[in-house]
Amino acid sequence: MKREFDLVIFDWDGTLMDSVAKIVRCFIAAMEDANIPPPEESDIRNIIGLGLMESMAVLMPGSSDQEKLKVIDLYRDHFLIHDETEMPFFEGVETGLLQLQDNGYQLAVATGKNRVGLDRLLNLHDFEKYFTATRCSDETSSKPDPQMLNELLAITNVRPDRAIMIGDSTYDMEMACNADVACMAVSYGAHECDKLLAYQPRDCLKTFPDLLKWLM
């Protein structure tokens, strides 16, 4: 059977890496340090996928840029230094990426992380070898703007109809729609299936191995 896609673009947090719990804990700790009442955990989960300033605009809508930047700095301190919540890859991720690569797919990452943070994780886990290209929120427009995907398509020389975006957030789904790229939702990350299905992804899968089977 002829393969439908040439390029598979992955979100990072909540799609490849089980980092949602750490992100939530670090946002709560940062706001408490700044003497700001933290929002509900569900509200923090809802912004996962956005860039940090875009996240602050949602979580702290009446605050100044200076106040938002202070919380961002505190969040980074907790994320990199103080918080010890583990961030494993979801089951089957590393072997799955290798299988997809061996079967001729180009792989890419489109993430709300900043470049320094993504590169640190790629180097730590020796994951650079799996991806043709990566894009982060601090070097292009944040999700759901399509620029991130448009740049990845240009780098990989793949048409929009030959690419698919894999993600766990509505921002991933909306970005794919804005770029005329197909999307696949996963339900094991930040957002629930009922929210993701509103963007008409190909499906909403429960595990990374399910995704691998779908693509293979």
KETORLO-715832 format. One line per 4 residues: number of its first residue (from 1); their letters; for each residue z, x, y of N, C-alpha, C, O, CB. Coordinates in steps of 0.02 Angstrom, whole numbers, m for minus. Glycine has a CB too. Layout:
<atoms>
NUM	A	Z/X/Y/Z/X/Y/Z/X/Y/Z/X/Y/Z/X/Y; ...
</atoms>
This chain:
<atoms>
1	MKRE	0/42/m59/0/0/0/0/44/63/38/92/67/61/m48/0; m43/27/111/m47/67/172/16/59/213/41/3/223/m109/47/213; 42/115/238/103/113/277/90/84/346/39/98/377/133/184/284; 136/42/370/125/8/434/140/52/494/109/44/547/169/m54/437
5	FDLV	189/98/487/211/138/544/205/212/530/208/235/473/284/120/561; 194/250/585/192/323/582/254/355/612/273/410/593/129/349/617; 286/320/659/343/347/695/402/299/689/396/239/702/325/358/770; 459/326/668/521/287/664/570/316/715/588/375/713/553/290/591
9	IFDW	590/275/763/633/296/817/703/266/806/710/205/800/605/274/887; 752/309/802/821/287/788/864/290/851/861/338/889/852/329/733; 904/239/860/963/245/902/1012/292/867/1004/305/807/996/175/917; 1062/318/902/1110/364/871/1176/330/855/1192/320/796/1123/424/918
13	DGTL	1215/312/907/1282/284/896/1277/214/866/1245/169/894/1322/281/963; 1308/205/808/1308/141/775/1248/128/731/1244/77/697/1312/88/825; 1201/176/731/1141/170/689/1137/227/639/1129/215/579/1077/168/732; 1142/288/663/1146/347/620/1217/370/610/1237/389/555/1103/403/648
17	MDSV	1256/370/664/1324/396/662/1375/340/673/1366/297/716/1334/451/716; 1428/340/633/1480/290/637/1530/310/692/1585/333/678/1516/282/568; 1509/300/754/1547/324/811/1573/268/856/1604/283/907/1505/370/851; 1562/205/837/1582/150/881/1657/149/892/1679/139/949/1560/84/850
21	AKIV	1697/159/840/1770/157/848/1794/211/896/1839/199/937/1804/166/779; 1766/270/891/1785/325/936/1767/309/1008/1806/321/1054/1753/391/914; 1707/282/1019/1685/265/1086/1733/214/1117/1754/221/1174/1613/237/1086; 1751/162/1079/1796/110/1104/1864/141/1121/1890/128/1175/1804/54/1051
25	RCFI	1891/181/1077/1957/210/1089/1957/255/1151/2004/255/1190/1979/251/1028; 1903/293/1160/1900/339/1217/1891/303/1283/1918/324/1334/1843/389/1207; 1854/248/1284/1848/208/1345/1916/178/1363/1936/179/1421/1795/152/1336; 1952/151/1314/2017/121/1328/2065/174/1355/2101/162/1403/2046/89/1264
29	AAME	2067/233/1323/2112/286/1345/2094/310/1416/2139/323/1456/2109/345/1296; 2029/316/1430/2008/339/1497/2029/290/1551/2052/310/1604/1932/348/1498; 2022/226/1538/2041/176/1588/2116/174/1597/2141/166/1653/2015/107/1568; 2152/181/1543/2225/183/1549/2247/243/1589/2293/238/1630/2258/184/1479
33	DANI	2216/300/1578/2232/361/1617/2218/351/1691/2253/378/1734/2192/421/1591; 2166/310/1706/2148/297/1776/2186/238/1805/2171/216/1861/2073/285/1782; 2235/212/1768/2275/154/1789/2232/92/1802/2244/53/1848/2314/171/1853; 2182/84/1760/2138/25/1762/2149/m14/1698/2142/14/1644/2063/46/1772
37	PPPE	2164/m79/1703/2173/m118/1641/2108/m117/1600/2056/m138/1625/2192/m192/1658; 2111/m94/1539/2050/m90/1499/2026/m159/1478/2066/m205/1470/2061/m47/1437; 1960/m167/1470/1934/m231/1446/1948/m241/1372/1975/m196/1339/1859/m236/1460; 1929/m298/1346/1935/m311/1276/1889/m264/1236/1838/m242/1261/1918/m385/1260
41	ESDI	1909/m250/1175/1868/m207/1132/1797/m234/1125/1749/m196/1123/1900/m199/1063; 1791/m300/1120/1725/m330/1112/1681/m317/1173/1620/m309/1166/1731/m406/1101; 1711/m314/1232/1672/m299/1293/1648/m227/1292/1592/m213/1315/1715/m312/1356; 1688/m182/1266/1667/m112/1262/1613/m104/1210/1564/m69/1221/1727/m66/1245
45	RNII	1620/m136/1153/1567/m133/1102/1501/m159/1129/1448/m136/1110/1588/m175/1040; 1506/m207/1175/1445/m237/1202/1405/m189/1245/1344/m198/1251/1463/m297/1243; 1437/m137/1274/1399/m91/1318/1375/m29/1280/1339/13/1308/1443/m69/1377; 1393/m22/1217/1372/36/1179/1296/35/1171/1267/m14/1148/1406/39/1109
49	GLGL	1265/89/1191/1192/93/1194/1166/107/1264/1112/134/1272/1161/29/1168; 1206/87/1314/1188/102/1383/1209/173/1401/1250/203/1367/1220/51/1431; 1180/200/1455/1204/262/1484/1273/252/1513/1295/195/1523/1156/288/1537; 1309/306/1526/1379/300/1549/1385/264/1616/1428/220/1623/1410/369/1554
53	MESM	1343/280/1665/1348/245/1729/1330/172/1722/1361/129/1754/1303/279/1781; 1280/157/1681/1262/87/1669/1319/51/1634/1331/m8/1648/1197/83/1627; 1353/85/1589/1412/55/1555/1467/40/1605/1498/m13/1602/1438/102/1500; 1479/87/1651/1531/77/1701/1515/18/1747/1559/m18/1770/1542/140/1742
57	AVLM	1450/9/1761/1431/m47/1804/1448/m114/1773/1463/m162/1808/1356/m44/1819; 1446/m116/1706/1465/m177/1670/1541/m184/1664/1568/m237/1676/1433/m178/1601; 1574/m129/1646/1647/m132/1634/1688/m132/1698/1744/m159/1699/1667/m73/1591; 1661/m102/1752/1698/m96/1815/1654/m119/1873/1638/m78/1917/1723/m24/1827
61	PGSS	1633/m182/1874/1582/m204/1922/1603/m200/1995/1561/m192/2039/1563/m274/1907; 1668/m204/2009/1690/m202/2079/1713/m134/2102/1738/m127/2158/1744/m250/2088; 1704/m83/2061/1730/m16/2077/1677/26/2113/1617/14/2108/1753/19/2013; 1701/76/2148/1657/123/2183/1627/172/2133/1652/179/2077/1694/160/2239
65	DQEK	1574/205/2153/1544/257/2111/1594/312/2096/1595/340/2041/1481/286/2143; 1636/329/2145/1687/381/2135/1736/361/2080/1754/402/2038/1724/395/2201; 1757/297/2080/1803/273/2028/1769/274/1960/1800/291/1910/1828/203/2046; 1707/254/1958/1670/254/1895/1662/325/1868/1670/336/1808/1601/221/1904
69	LKVI	1646/371/1911/1637/441/1890/1702/471/1865/1703/511/1818/1609/483/1947; 1758/451/1896/1824/474/1872/1836/451/1800/1858/490/1759/1880/449/1919; 1821/388/1786/1831/362/1718/1784/396/1670/1803/411/1613/1821/286/1717; 1723/410/1691/1675/445/1648/1701/514/1630/1697/535/1572/1606/451/1682
73	DLYR	1729/550/1679/1757/616/1665/1815/611/1616/1821/652/1570/1780/650/1731; 1858/562/1626/1914/553/1580/1890/534/1510/1917/558/1460/1962/499/1607; 1839/492/1508/1810/473/1443/1784/534/1406/1796/542/1346/1753/421/1453; 1748/577/1441/1722/638/1409/1778/683/1384/1772/712/1330/1677/677/1458
77	DHFL	1831/688/1423/1888/729/1401/1917/702/1336/1931/740/1289/1943/730/1455; 1925/637/1332/1952/608/1271/1903/617/1213/1923/635/1158/1968/533/1281; 1840/605/1226/1789/608/1173/1783/679/1145/1779/687/1084/1721/584/1200; 1784/728/1189/1771/797/1167/1834/835/1147/1831/881/1106/1736/835/1221
81	IHDE	1892/816/1176/1952/857/1167/2009/820/1133/2037/843/1083/1975/882/1235; 2027/762/1160/2091/731/1141/2086/684/1080/2130/685/1037/2118/694/1199; 2035/644/1077/2030/594/1024/2006/626/959/1957/664/959/1983/536/1045; 2039/610/905/2023/641/840/1992/591/791/1990/604/731/2085/671/810
85	TEMP	1968/535/816/1935/487/772/1873/519/741/1832/547/777/1916/422/811; 1867/514/676/1809/545/642/1745/505/656/1747/445/667/1821/549/566; 1690/541/655/1624/511/666/1576/532/610/1533/574/621/1595/531/736; 1584/504/551/1538/522/497/1470/489/507/1464/440/543/1567/502/429
89	FFEG	1420/517/475/1356/481/471/1364/424/421/1402/429/373/1298/529/452; 1327/371/433/1329/316/385/1301/338/318/1261/384/314/1290/255/412; 1324/305/266/1303/323/198/1227/325/192/1192/277/211/1332/273/147; 1202/380/165/1131/386/152/1088/412/209/1028/419/201/1105/322/132
93	VETG	1119/427/267/1079/446/325/1043/512/314/982/516/323/1124/451/386; 1079/565/296/1046/630/293/993/632/238/937/655/250/1097/686/280; 1009/608/179/959/608/125/901/561/143/844/574/126/990/587/58; 917/507/178/865/459/198/817/488/248/756/479/243/896/397/226
97	LLQL	843/524/298/799/556/348/752/606/314/693/611/331/840/591/402; 779/644/267/738/693/231/683/657/192/626/680/191/782/736/185; 700/602/159/650/565/121/595/538/165/536/542/148/684/508/83; 615/510/223/565/484/269/519/539/293/458/530/297/599/449/328
101	QDNG	548/596/310/509/653/333/461/677/279/403/691/292/555/711/355; 486/682/217/445/705/161/388/656/147/337/676/119/487/714/99; 397/593/165/345/543/154/298/534/214/261/486/217/377/477/138; 301/582/261/251/584/313/268/549/378/227/549/424/191/556/288
105	YQLA	328/520/383/347/489/446/365/543/497/395/594/481/406/441/435; 347/531/560/378/566/615/442/528/633/443/467/632/330/573/677; 495/565/649/560/535/666/579/556/737/566/612/758/614/556/615; 611/510/772/633/524/841/699/488/854/720/445/815/580/501/892
109	VATG	732/507/909/795/476/930/788/452/1001/763/488/1045/854/526/922; 811/390/1014/816/363/1081/888/339/1089/908/290/1058/765/304/1094; 927/372/1131/999/361/1132/1027/354/1203/1000/382/1251/1035/416/1096; 1082/317/1208/1118/313/1270/1163/373/1283/1193/378/1336/1159/251/1271
113	KNRV	1169/418/1235/1207/480/1245/1174/523/1297/1114/515/1311/1215/519/1178; 1211/570/1327/1179/618/1371/1152/677/1329/1169/685/1270/1228/643/1426; 1111/717/1361/1077/771/1325/1126/822/1296/1119/843/1239/1027/807/1371; 1177/840/1335/1225/889/1310/1261/862/1248/1270/898/1199/1277/906/1365
117	GLDR	1280/798/1250/1315/769/1193/1272/764/1131/1295/780/1076/1340/701/1211; 1210/743/1139/1166/738/1081/1151/807/1052/1154/816/991/1100/703/1099; 1135/854/1095/1119/921/1070/1178/953/1034/1169/989/984/1097/967/1127; 1238/939/1058/1297/966/1024/1301/940/953/1316/978/907/1362/948/1063
121	LLNL	1289/876/943/1293/846/877/1234/868/833/1243/881/773/1294/770/882; 1175/872/862/1117/895/823/1128/966/797/1113/982/740/1053/893/865; 1155/1009/840/1169/1078/820/1226/1082/770/1222/1121/722/1185/1121/881; 1278/1044/781/1337/1045/737/1319/1026/666/1344/1055/618/1392/998/764
125	HDFE	1276/976/659/1258/950/592/1190/975/567/1167/953/514/1259/875/593; 1159/1019/605/1093/1046/586/1043/989/575/1008/987/525/1099/1089/522; 1040/944/623/995/886/618/932/893/661/889/850/658/1033/823/640; 926/948/699/866/955/741/803/954/698/750/930/721/868/1020/780
129	KYFT	808/979/637/750/987/594/718/920/573/661/919/550/769/1025/532; 755/865/582/728/801/560/686/766/614/646/722/597/785/756/540; 694/785/677/665/745/731/611/783/769/620/839/791/719/724/779; 554/749/777/500/777/817/518/778/890/500/825/926/435/737/806
133	ATRC	553/726/913/571/721/984/634/679/991/649/637/948/513/691/1025; 671/689/1046/730/649/1061/731/635/1136/706/675/1176/795/686/1039; 760/579/1154/767/561/1225/837/532/1236/863/494/1195/713/510/1246; 867/552/1294/935/533/1311/936/496/1378/889/501/1417/982/594/1313
137	SDET	990/460/1391/992/417/1450/996/455/1516/979/428/1568/1051/370/1445; 1019/518/1514/1025/555/1576/962/594/1595/962/629/1645/1083/603/1572; 909/589/1555/847/624/1571/789/576/1579/732/597/1592/831/675/1516; 802/512/1573/752/460/1582/789/396/1599/849/398/1610/706/452/1518
141	SSKP	755/340/1601/788/277/1617/829/253/1558/810/263/1500/737/223/1638; 886/221/1573/930/195/1520/899/134/1487/860/97/1518/999/178/1549; 916/123/1425/898/60/1392/924/2/1435/977/9/1466/928/57/1319; 889/m55/1437/830/m74/1398/763/m58/1430/711/m84/1409/833/m146/1383
145	DPQM	763/m16/1482/699/5/1512/656/38/1458/683/75/1417/710/54/1572; 591/26/1455/548/54/1402/529/127/1411/497/155/1367/487/14/1397; 549/158/1467/526/226/1481/543/275/1424/503/318/1407/555/251/1546; 603/268/1396/625/313/1343/576/311/1284/557/363/1257/696/295/1321
149	LNEL	556/251/1264/510/244/1209/439/266/1229/404/298/1189/508/172/1185; 419/250/1289/353/272/1312/346/347/1311/293/373/1293/339/245/1382; 398/382/1330/396/456/1329/393/482/1257/356/530/1244/457/485/1365; 430/452/1212/427/473/1142/359/460/1112/333/501/1073/482/437/1101
153	LAIT	328/404/1128/261/390/1104/211/441/1129/167/463/1092/239/320/1125; 219/461/1192/173/510/1221/182/579/1188/133/613/1173/184/516/1297; 244/599/1176/257/664/1145/229/667/1075/201/718/1054/333/679/1145; 238/612/1038/218/611/967/145/590/957/119/592/901/263/566/927
157	NVRP	114/567/1012/44/544/1009/35/487/959/m12/486/919/m2/602/990; 81/439/964/80/380/920/71/318/963/103/311/1016/145/375/877; 28/272/942/18/209/977/80/164/969/115/169/919/m45/174/952; 93/120/1018/151/75/1012/150/33/948/203/20/920/153/29/1071
161	DRAI	92/12/925/89/m30/866/100/8/801/104/m22/748/23/m65/863; 105/75/806/118/116/746/189/144/746/205/189/707/67/174/742; 232/117/790/301/142/795/350/84/786/333/26/799/313/176/863; 410/100/762/463/50/756/529/80/780/545/138/765/470/26/683
165	MIGD	566/40/817/632/59/843/686/30/799/686/m30/784/641/35/916; 733/72/777/789/52/734/853/55/775/869/108/803/794/96/670; 890/0/780/950/3/820/1001/m51/803/986/m99/767/933/m2/891; 1061/m42/830/1117/m88/816/1137/m128/877/1185/m166/874/1176/m49/791
169	STYD	1101/m121/933/1121/m156/994/1063/m197/1022/1005/m184/1008/1145/m106/1046; 1081/m247/1062/1030/m287/1095/988/m245/1143/931/m261/1157/1062/m346/1133; 1018/m190/1170/980/m147/1215/924/m112/1179/870/m102/1207/1027/m95/1248; 935/m93/1116/882/m63/1075/826/m114/1063/767/m97/1070/910/m40/1007
173	MEMA	845/m175/1046/795/m226/1032/755/m243/1095/694/m249/1092/829/m289/1005; 790/m252/1151/756/m269/1214/711/m213/1237/655/m225/1261/807/m286/1268; 733/m151/1230/691/m93/1248/627/m93/1207/573/m81/1235/729/m27/1238; 632/m105/1142/573/m106/1100/525/m161/1122/465/m150/1125/593/m116/1027
177	CNAD	552/m220/1136/509/m275/1160/474/m256/1225/415/m271/1234/551/m338/1170; 511/m223/1270/482/m204/1334/427/m152/1326/382/m147/1368/536/m177/1379; 430/m113/1272/380/m61/1260/325/m84/1211/281/m44/1193/414/2/1232; 327/m147/1191/279/m174/1142/282/m135/1076/230/m122/1044/207/m171/1170
181	VACM	342/m116/1057/354/m80/994/393/m127/947/438/m163/970/393/m13/1008; 377/m126/884/415/m165/835/487/m140/831/501/m83/848/382/m161/765; 533/m184/810/602/m163/804/633/m189/739/612/m240/712/643/m188/864; 683/m153/716/723/m171/658/796/m166/678/817/m115/704/707/m125/596
185	AVSY	834/m218/665/905/m219/681/947/m200/621/929/m214/564/927/m287/707; 1004/m167/634/1054/m154/582/1119/m185/605/1136/m184/664/1062/m77/568; 1156/m214/557/1215/m254/574/1281/m216/566/1334/m245/577/1217/m314/532; 1278/m151/548/1339/m114/534/1364/m74/594/1411/m35/587/1327/m67/476
189	GAHE	1334/m85/653/1354/m48/713/1392/m89/764/1442/m120/747/1294/m18/745; 1367/m90/826/1405/m119/881/1397/m194/888/1445/m229/903/1384/m87/945; 1336/m221/877/1323/m291/892/1309/m331/828/1285/m304/778/1264/m297/939; 1326/m395/831/1318/m439/774/1245/m461/766/1206/m461/813/1365/m500/780
193	CDKL	1229/m480/704/1160/m500/687/1135/m558/730/1077/m559/750/1156/m519/614; 1179/m607/744/1154/m665/781/1129/m647/850/1081/m677/875/1209/m717/787; 1161/m597/882/1137/m573/947/1071/m535/939/1026/m542/980/1190/m529/981; 1067/m493/888/1009/m451/878/947/m492/859/892/m477/880/1022/m399/824
197	LAYQ	957/m544/820/901/m585/797/867/m623/853/810/m646/845/924/m633/744; 901/m631/910/870/m664/967/808/m627/992/766/m656/1026/920/m671/1023; 803/m562/975/746/m521/998/691/m516/945/644/m477/952/769/m452/1017; 697/m555/893/647/m560/840/630/m492/808/571/m474/804/585/m592/867
201	PRDC	681/m455/785/666/m395/747/636/m414/679/638/m472/659/731/m352/736; 607/m364/645/579/m378/579/631/m405/530/616/m446/487/547/m314/551; 693/m381/538/748/m405/496/812/m378/527/811/m341/575/740/m381/421; 869/m398/498/934/m370/517/967/m347/453/991/m388/414/979/m423/556
205	LKTF	968/m281/442/989/m253/377/1062/m231/379/1088/m212/432/944/m195/358; 1094/m233/320/1166/m222/317/1186/m149/306/1242/m130/323/1195/m263/262; 1141/m108/279/1158/m38/264/1098/7/279/1042/m17/283/1181/m30/191; 1111/72/287/1057/120/297/1013/124/234/952/128/241/1085/189/315
209	PDLL	1041/124/174/997/123/114/950/62/113/894/68/88/1039/124/52; 973/5/138/929/m54/143/870/m39/188/813/m58/174/967/m116/168; 884/m5/244/831/14/290/782/62/258/721/55/266/861/46/353; 808/109/221/765/158/187/718/122/139/658/137/137/808/210/149
213	KWLM	744/76/100/702/38/53/648/0/90/591/m2/67/745/m10/11; 665/m29/147/617/m68/186/559/m23/211/501/m43/209/652/m102/245; 576/36/233/525/81/259/483/115/205/425/132/216/557/134/301; 512/125/146/477/160/93/435/112/51/401/133/4/527/197/48
</atoms>
